[in-house]
């Protein structure tokens, strides 16, 4: 990226990637691996609560510059976005600068995969901006080194994820639904949740018959998921934070088809057939000012991007 005309053209273009949150419709934590991570089996689905990443390449200056509108969020080399950008540049053997502006809407410490989604969006965006031509498999390889959930977002909107997160198989879930996300003021640290799960459970249950059947399928209905939905983290996390169990019960009482902890928490979500019922439930729960509530639809497409000319507006 040092040739005059092509380098200059890169500087004139910015790309925005819309990075969605995810929910775990099923999350099973299985045996511990030789690398000390756990095998997992999960059915994940993206929802329309999105961070926006606007990125631009600066061909005549090296380094990664990340800015964010959320106060207190680290924007140095420890942020997954910065790590993802550095990994792409290293793998591509490209010496350019990268500027990324993050509009943060997905809460942190929420079990919604915001950091992983942002990392996947960075890989996808730079692949397009730098015209690398990487396949999804190549982007997945880069993403997996950054975190267990990153690869999923490259295959979204819905997929079965297994192993340590490296095995991702897209699956179709029947039709759109409305999701009420309820995030309390506190977060749950993933490392703590794994430790607590390991310390408190007496056995590792194999996948149920329902889960094995879903694992063989390319398509599943919401009715089937309503009976198969579960999250192994609920027992230890609810024991520590009984408010989350109360929120789950309230969502079901207000008409949710089912409700579940997402990831290791702290967000609990309820799934609704109708937007009007979802919004009524959210309004009722919102009387408790100590929680954040989002009413969103399930996503139906992959990561969305928009390419913009700095001087001419939308070009692709």
C-alpha positions as CSV (number, residue, x, y, z in Angstrom):
1,X,0.0,0.0,0.0
2,X,2.7,2.5,-0.9
3,X,1.8,3.2,-4.6
4,X,0.5,6.7,-5.1
5,X,-2.9,6.4,-6.8
6,X,-4.1,3.3,-5.0
7,X,-2.9,4.5,-1.6
8,X,-4.6,7.9,-2.1
9,X,-7.9,6.2,-3.1
10,X,-7.8,4.2,0.1
11,X,-7.6,7.4,2.1
12,X,-10.7,8.7,0.5
13,X,-13.0,5.9,1.5
14,X,-14.5,4.9,4.9
15,X,-16.5,1.8,5.7
16,X,-19.1,1.4,8.4
17,X,-19.9,-2.1,9.7
18,X,-23.0,-2.6,11.9
19,X,-22.0,-5.2,14.5
20,X,-25.0,-6.9,16.2
21,X,-25.4,-8.4,19.6
22,X,-26.2,-12.1,20.0
23,X,-28.3,-14.2,22.4
24,X,-27.7,-17.8,23.3
25,X,-30.9,-19.7,22.6
26,X,-29.1,-22.8,24.0
27,X,-25.8,-22.9,25.8
28,X,-24.3,-26.1,27.1
29,X,-20.9,-26.2,28.8
30,X,-19.4,-29.7,28.4
31,X,-16.0,-31.3,29.3
32,X,-12.8,-29.5,29.8
33,X,-10.3,-29.7,27.0
34,X,-6.5,-30.4,27.2
35,X,-5.9,-26.7,26.6
36,X,-8.0,-26.1,29.8
37,X,-10.8,-24.4,27.9
38,X,-14.2,-26.0,27.9
39,X,-16.0,-27.6,25.0
40,X,-19.4,-25.9,24.4
41,X,-22.4,-26.5,22.3
42,X,-24.6,-23.5,21.6
43,X,-27.3,-22.2,19.2
44,X,-26.7,-18.4,18.8
45,X,-28.8,-15.8,17.1
46,X,-28.1,-12.2,16.4
47,X,-30.5,-9.4,17.4
48,X,-30.9,-5.8,16.1
49,X,-29.0,-4.1,18.9
50,X,-25.8,-2.9,17.1
51,X,-22.5,-1.2,17.5
52,X,-21.4,0.9,14.6
53,X,-17.7,0.8,13.5
54,X,-16.6,3.4,11.0
55,X,-13.1,2.6,9.7
56,X,-10.7,4.3,7.4
57,X,-7.3,3.3,6.1
58,X,-4.5,5.9,6.3
59,X,-1.9,4.6,3.8
60,X,0.8,7.1,4.6
61,X,0.8,6.6,8.4
62,X,1.1,3.4,10.4
63,X,-0.6,2.5,13.7
64,X,-4.1,1.8,14.9
65,X,-6.2,4.6,16.4
66,X,-9.5,3.7,18.1
67,X,-12.0,6.2,19.5
68,X,-15.2,5.4,21.2
69,X,-18.3,7.4,22.4
70,X,-18.7,5.2,25.6
71,X,-16.9,6.7,28.5
72,X,-14.6,4.4,30.4
73,X,-14.2,1.8,27.6
74,X,-10.5,1.0,26.9
75,X,-9.4,2.1,23.4
76,X,-5.8,1.0,23.6
77,X,-4.2,-2.2,22.4
78,X,-6.2,-4.3,24.9
79,X,-9.5,-3.6,23.1
80,X,-10.6,-6.5,20.9
81,X,-11.1,-4.1,18.0
82,X,-7.4,-3.0,18.2
83,X,-6.3,-6.6,18.5
84,X,-8.4,-7.6,15.5
85,X,-7.0,-4.8,13.3
86,X,-3.4,-5.7,14.3
87,X,-4.1,-9.4,13.5
88,X,-5.4,-8.5,10.0
89,X,-2.5,-6.2,9.2
90,X,0.0,-8.9,10.4
91,X,-1.7,-11.7,8.5
92,X,-2.0,-9.6,5.3
93,X,1.6,-8.2,5.7
94,X,0.3,-4.7,5.1
95,X,1.8,-1.6,6.5
96,X,-0.9,1.1,6.8
97,X,-2.6,3.0,9.5
98,X,-6.2,2.3,10.6
99,X,-8.6,4.7,12.2
100,X,-11.8,3.3,13.8
101,X,-14.6,5.2,15.4
102,X,-16.8,3.0,17.6
103,X,-20.4,4.0,18.4
104,X,-21.1,1.7,21.3
105,X,-24.7,0.6,22.0
106,X,-24.3,-3.0,23.2
107,X,-23.7,-3.1,27.0
108,X,-20.4,-4.6,28.2
109,X,-20.3,-7.5,30.7
110,X,-23.8,-8.4,29.4
111,X,-23.4,-11.9,27.7
112,X,-24.4,-10.3,24.4
113,X,-21.0,-10.7,22.6
114,X,-20.5,-7.0,21.9
115,X,-16.7,-7.2,22.0
116,X,-16.6,-10.4,19.8
117,X,-19.0,-8.8,17.3
118,X,-16.9,-5.7,17.1
119,X,-13.8,-7.8,16.5
120,X,-15.5,-9.8,13.7
121,X,-16.8,-6.5,12.2
122,X,-13.2,-5.2,12.2
123,X,-11.9,-8.2,10.3
124,X,-14.7,-8.1,7.8
125,X,-14.3,-4.3,7.3
126,X,-10.6,-4.4,6.8
127,X,-10.9,-7.4,4.4
128,X,-13.1,-5.2,2.3
129,X,-11.3,-1.9,2.6
130,X,-7.9,-3.4,1.9
131,X,-9.3,-5.6,-0.9
132,X,-7.7,-8.7,0.6
133,X,-10.1,-11.2,-0.9
134,X,-10.1,-13.4,2.2
135,X,-12.6,-16.2,2.4
136,X,-14.9,-16.6,5.4
137,X,-12.8,-19.5,6.5
138,X,-9.7,-17.3,6.5
139,X,-11.4,-14.5,8.4
140,X,-12.7,-17.2,10.9
141,X,-9.1,-18.4,11.4
142,X,-8.0,-14.9,12.3
143,X,-11.1,-14.3,14.5
144,X,-10.8,-17.6,16.5
145,X,-7.4,-16.6,17.8
146,X,-9.1,-13.5,19.4
147,X,-12.0,-15.1,21.2
148,X,-14.5,-18.0,21.2
149,X,-17.5,-16.1,19.9
150,X,-15.8,-14.1,17.2
151,X,-16.1,-16.7,14.5
152,X,-19.9,-17.0,15.0
153,X,-20.5,-13.4,13.9
154,X,-18.9,-14.1,10.5
155,X,-21.6,-16.8,9.9
156,X,-24.6,-15.0,11.6
157,X,-27.5,-14.5,11.9
158,X,-27.9,-18.0,13.4
159,X,-25.6,-20.9,13.9
160,X,-24.7,-23.9,16.0
161,X,-21.3,-23.3,17.7
162,X,-19.3,-26.1,19.2
163,X,-15.8,-27.0,20.3
164,X,-14.1,-24.0,21.8
165,X,-16.1,-21.8,19.3
166,X,-14.1,-22.7,16.2
167,X,-16.7,-25.0,14.7
168,X,-19.6,-22.9,13.4
169,X,-22.5,-24.4,11.3
170,X,-25.2,-22.0,10.1
171,X,-28.8,-23.1,10.9
172,X,-32.0,-21.4,9.9
173,X,-34.5,-20.4,12.6
174,X,-38.1,-20.0,11.5
175,X,-39.2,-16.4,11.0
176,X,-38.5,-13.2,13.0
177,X,-39.3,-12.7,16.7
178,X,-39.2,-9.8,19.1
179,X,-36.7,-9.9,22.0
180,X,-36.8,-8.0,25.3
181,X,-33.2,-7.6,26.7
182,X,-33.0,-6.8,30.4
183,X,-29.6,-5.8,31.6
184,X,-29.1,-5.0,35.3
185,X,-26.6,-2.4,36.6
186,X,-24.0,-5.1,37.3
187,X,-22.1,-7.4,35.0
188,X,-21.0,-11.0,35.3
189,X,-17.4,-11.9,34.5
190,X,-17.1,-14.8,32.2
191,X,-14.1,-16.3,33.9
192,X,-15.9,-16.2,37.3
193,X,-18.9,-17.9,35.8
194,X,-16.9,-20.8,34.4
195,X,-15.1,-21.2,37.7
196,X,-18.3,-21.2,39.6
197,X,-20.0,-23.7,37.3
198,X,-17.0,-26.0,37.6
199,X,-17.0,-25.7,41.4
200,X,-20.8,-26.3,41.9
201,X,-21.9,-28.9,39.4
202,X,-21.6,-32.6,40.3
203,X,-21.7,-34.0,36.8
204,X,-21.4,-33.0,33.1
205,X,-24.6,-33.8,31.4
206,X,-24.4,-35.0,27.8
207,X,-26.5,-33.2,25.1
208,X,-30.2,-34.0,25.5
209,X,-32.2,-35.8,22.8
210,X,-33.7,-32.5,21.7
211,X,-30.2,-31.0,21.3
212,X,-28.9,-33.9,19.4
213,X,-31.9,-33.7,17.0
214,X,-31.3,-30.0,16.5
215,X,-27.6,-30.7,15.9
216,X,-28.6,-32.9,12.9
217,X,-30.8,-30.3,11.4
218,X,-30.4,-27.3,9.1
219,X,-33.6,-25.7,10.2
220,X,-35.4,-25.4,13.5
221,X,-38.7,-23.7,14.6
222,X,-39.2,-21.4,17.6
223,X,-41.7,-23.9,19.0
224,X,-38.9,-26.5,19.1
225,X,-36.5,-24.1,20.7
226,X,-39.0,-23.2,23.4
227,X,-38.7,-26.7,24.7
228,X,-34.9,-27.0,24.1
229,X,-33.8,-23.6,25.4
230,X,-31.4,-23.8,28.4
231,X,-28.2,-22.3,29.7
232,X,-25.8,-24.2,32.0
233,X,-24.7,-20.9,33.5
234,X,-28.1,-20.1,35.0
235,X,-27.8,-22.2,38.1
236,X,-24.5,-20.7,39.4
237,X,-25.2,-17.2,38.2
238,X,-28.8,-17.1,39.6
239,X,-27.5,-18.3,42.9
240,X,-25.1,-15.3,43.1
241,X,-27.6,-12.9,41.5
242,X,-31.2,-13.8,42.4
243,X,-32.5,-10.7,40.6
244,X,-31.7,-12.4,37.3
245,X,-33.9,-15.3,38.2
246,X,-36.7,-12.9,39.1
247,X,-36.3,-11.1,35.8
248,X,-36.6,-14.4,33.9
249,X,-39.8,-15.3,35.8
250,X,-41.3,-11.8,35.2
251,X,-40.6,-12.0,31.4
252,X,-42.5,-15.3,31.2
253,X,-45.4,-14.0,33.3
254,X,-45.6,-11.0,30.9
255,X,-46.1,-13.3,27.9
256,X,-42.6,-14.4,26.7
257,X,-42.6,-17.7,24.8
258,X,-39.5,-18.4,26.9
259,X,-36.8,-16.5,28.8
260,X,-33.2,-17.3,29.4
261,X,-29.9,-15.9,30.6
262,X,-27.7,-15.0,27.6
263,X,-24.1,-16.2,27.7
264,X,-22.7,-16.0,31.2
265,X,-24.9,-12.9,31.8
266,X,-25.9,-10.5,33.1
267,X,-28.5,-10.0,30.4
268,X,-31.8,-12.0,30.6
269,X,-33.9,-12.0,27.4
270,X,-37.5,-12.9,26.7
271,X,-38.7,-14.0,23.3
272,X,-42.1,-12.7,22.1
273,X,-44.2,-13.5,19.0
274,X,-45.6,-9.9,18.8
275,X,-43.9,-6.5,19.1
276,X,-46.9,-5.0,21.0
277,X,-46.7,-7.7,23.7
278,X,-42.9,-7.3,23.9
279,X,-43.2,-3.5,24.4
280,X,-45.9,-3.8,27.0
281,X,-43.6,-6.2,29.0
282,X,-40.7,-3.9,28.6
283,X,-42.7,-0.9,29.8
284,X,-43.8,-2.8,32.9
285,X,-40.3,-4.0,33.7
286,X,-38.9,-0.4,33.1
287,X,-40.6,0.7,36.3
288,X,-37.4,-0.6,37.9
289,X,-34.9,2.1,37.1
290,X,-31.9,-0.1,37.9
291,X,-32.1,-2.1,34.6
292,X,-31.5,-1.2,31.0
293,X,-34.1,-2.5,28.6
294,X,-33.9,-2.9,24.8
295,X,-36.8,-4.2,22.6
296,X,-35.3,-5.5,19.3
297,X,-36.1,-7.9,16.6
298,X,-34.0,-11.0,15.6
299,X,-31.7,-10.4,12.7
300,X,-32.2,-12.1,9.4
301,X,-28.9,-11.3,7.6
302,X,-25.1,-11.2,7.9
303,X,-23.0,-8.4,9.1
304,X,-24.1,-5.2,7.2
305,X,-21.6,-2.8,5.7
306,X,-21.8,0.5,3.9
307,X,-18.9,2.0,1.9
308,X,-18.7,5.8,1.8
309,X,-16.6,8.2,-0.2
310,X,-15.4,11.0,2.0
311,X,-16.2,13.6,-0.6
312,X,-19.0,11.9,-2.7
313,X,-21.3,10.2,-0.3
314,X,-22.4,6.6,-0.6
315,X,-20.6,4.6,-3.3
316,X,-21.4,1.0,-2.5
